[in-house]
Each structure stands twice: as structure tokens, then as C-alpha cells.
Amino acid sequence: MVLVGSDYAFYSGDVNDDGFVDGADGLLIDNDAFNFVSGYVVTDLNCDGTVDGSDAVFADNNAFAFIGIVRP
């Protein structure tokens, strides 16, 4: 989680649920965007009903920031 203003938000982009946002997640998003996938799918990160470049931005930015799960 991250503090955004006065609210807390979750990071997104880990579409393959391996605990890290990385290139593998970006690859899944790119493949779905290329195939014009739409509907309720895990690769639609901004929840607009279609997988496109705007979804890849979330994964790319969080992969660049090395976002991952930290467990005790």
C-alpha cells in the first residue's frame, strides 16, 4: 500500500500473481492488448473494460519501481 494524499491505495500490475510486478506481467498485458481482449480480465488494470496501452503504463511504472510483496 502507498499513501496518496490522505488515502491509502494498493499497487497494481501483478497480473500473474507471482508477487512481483515485472516484465512477465507486461508481456501478458501486451499480448491481451494485441488481441483486443475486453471484459472482466485480470490484465485490465484500469477497469475500463478493454486491455490496451493505458493498462501497460501501470505495470511498466510499478515494474520500474521494483514493486513486490514483502512478507514477514
N, C-alpha and C positions, 0 to 999 in steps of 0.2 A: 504494500500500500504506500501511497505517497500523499502528502498534504498539498492540496491545491487550493490556495486561498484559505478559506475557513472550513473546507470539506476534505474528506479523505476519499481517494479514488484508487481503483485497482489498475495495475498494469495489464495490458492485453498483448496478444501476439503469439502466445504459446499454443498454436493450433494442434500440434501433435502430442501435447501433454507430456513432454519429457522433462519438464522442469526448467527449461531454458528457452529464451527467445533467441533463435539463431537462423542460419541460412536454410536449414531444413524446413522451418516454418515458412520462410519466404518462398521457397520452392513450391510448397503446397498451395499457397495463395496465388502465385504466378500461374500455376497450372490451371487452377479454377478460373482465374480471370481470363486466360487464353481460351478456355472452353465455354465462356459466358455462363457460368454456373450462377443460379439465383435461388432464392428461397431461404429457408432457415438452415444454414450450414455453418459449421464451425469456422470456416475461413472468411466469413463476412464479419469482420471485426467492428465495423461502424454501424452494423444492424440496419442498413438501408435496403436490404433485400437482394442486392447484387454484389458479386465479388469483382472488384476492379482495382485500379491503381491506388485509390484512396485507402483501401484496406492494407495494401502493401506498405504504405507510409507508416502505419502504426507498428508493424512488425520490424521494418527497417530501423526506425528510430530506437525502438527498445532493444533490438539486437546490437546496435551501435553502442548503447549504454550498458551492455552486458547484464541485462535483467534476467534474473533466475530466482529459483526458490531457495530460501535459506531455512533450514530446519534445525532444531536443537538436537 
